[in-house]
């Protein structure tokens, strides 16, 4: 059940496009097999401005950056630099045009020196011999230009902090004579003092006429250093060139959340008051990642954890499951405390986890569906160490039919199934096992829209059968639509808890964005 | 693609075991190896004639193949799980030295030969468990942990034997291991037995399933509740046990316990396993392929020997086979993946 509402209401627009545009992206469309990541995005960048790109997870920010950096080729649309159309067939072309990207996972080589990193891929050389002295001198100039003369070009990059590595990445961008520098959530890896420093560097760059495209979830930062904002939603530009000073937060959140696709969520039958508490987590903490997490899940209840990527949501699930060892706190199932840091103990206590990265954490891709479904039960089915594949196939097939797995043949390699059906197979694994507690991390990631409602209905029916469910998702509407109770997580802390009906997406975003001041 | 559009085929026997197994997947790969072995045999008959196609010569090939063969069965498990064991040759040498030391120095004359066998098996398993403990609990990568064991076991063997060769002269031992049974050497029977046991263990038991699962996706296996560390310990213990069995067989064949037994065997063993079709990255292992890989290399060696060709030429041929086999496998793997 998908209700697509493509109202082409007019896009709010800020200041009209001035004549001296540096970079313009026009009507960028990018199709992936089976998905439309970008569906007509426009972006105007002026020289010397900080242009903020805003949007929820999945809005298309990353894809847009990859198009601009040459990592992806747009299906259609134009890119203009100084009013001349350019092509960016590969990342080196982007650099040659003066467009540099600084990714969140800083792409520096730890074992090389600062100078070697800055000139990586375009080493200064004469007849094949590197000009080390020239590189050192120029690297020192670039670092000084960035206001960081204290970083020595001879330092090994592995010894620098994340902030230092970021500076090296920026110096590398400048070494390409970059005129546009794209920064993908640069503050995510920094502490507050380092963020201040970053702002100074950004201000220095813009004063020199370099344009910065700045991506961040933190509205406070955008207010601090941003000039104009472009808002993306569902692969389209929904707000363009909004002046930061003139646009209230409420307006931005409205633009980011206005839905075009609505999913059908199953009804909540309500959890009876006398339903027993199955999962009890008290004061759980994991180093500096999260702390003081307490929650109770009753039989038949779905509890959702909402929060941004990096807020600690997934780590909370993995710690409950024992995949990470809690630094303090307890997990109880049916009143019995679990041995911390032991997945086998959790599995023995009938907890199941459908992990965030389905392919790398959940599946044996080349193995048949049934062996994936029985991965946590084959030893139980076996008699004295001898596998009983017939029984495994039977159990897997029963679940395949019950969950409407398509195709239903359990002998096929699981690689050949769609994302939604792979997810169903993971759920089937825990159904065969017989779970009392089910932990679902991003249950609909990589699942196409048609199959999502199916997954939602399935999760709800499991709860109705008495399972206690915890759901984590970066898609806030998913958490709100599916869960009975919601916990909002921000920077490793639970900042809100309450019934899902009592809170809306705006309020959640408000909590996680405004509450996350650097 | 939406799940709703994928209509189930009309005949959807979801739980019937597939019968297409013989014409797809591993069987095709093994068929390729059988064809390769057959071609090598044809070459042997053409170049060596009677001297190659003689029952005694064939038994010689099998007898010589049996020691590396047993090591290769153990190695198949380790590689299927995504690991590697470089120490099997050294450990084999150590077990031969230790077993003969027990027989010649410690207990002198009145030792029962079964005790020698037992000693070799225990020493091999222990060395393997040390590897496994380092890898599973010490988080040392398999390459380094077993490289260290390669050096240490060889050194220990030299210390124990004082670099002397210790001849086995225990009543019953040589009689047993140099005998024939129904016209086939006991060593070949042992290889056959170990191969069958290995096949059953890999394909029919929970131990085998865990091995394949860990090799296919260690993180997914861990998150499914499999005790990955403990299993890793067992796997290297198993490879060590195989090295111990190999040591006993070596003693049976040569009657000499010396620290140079098994030098560079690890290379032959790994080559045979990989040529046999077990993936070096883990997740797919084949005992039948390993046996065929061992036979291919040993048959080829035999042809070179009976034609009086140099060992240098043998080594070049060995290198070529490894490269060609892996190239063919990669193309096959890519094809099956893209369908």
Interface residues (C-beta under 8 A of the other chain):
Chain A: X34 X321 X323 X343 X344 X346 X347 X348 X353 X355 X360 X361 X362 X363 X364 X365 X366 X367 X371 X375 X376 X378 X379 X382 X385 X386 X387 X389 X390 X393 X394 X396 X397 X400 X401 X406 X407 X408 X409 X410 X411 X415 X418 X420 X421 X429 X448 X449 X450 X451 X454
Chain B: X1 X2 X3 X4 X6 X7 X8 X9 X12 X13 X14 X15 X17 X18 X204 X205 X206 X207 X208 X209 X210 X212 X213 X216 X217 X219 X220 X221 X222 X223 X224 X225 X226 X227 X283 X284 X337
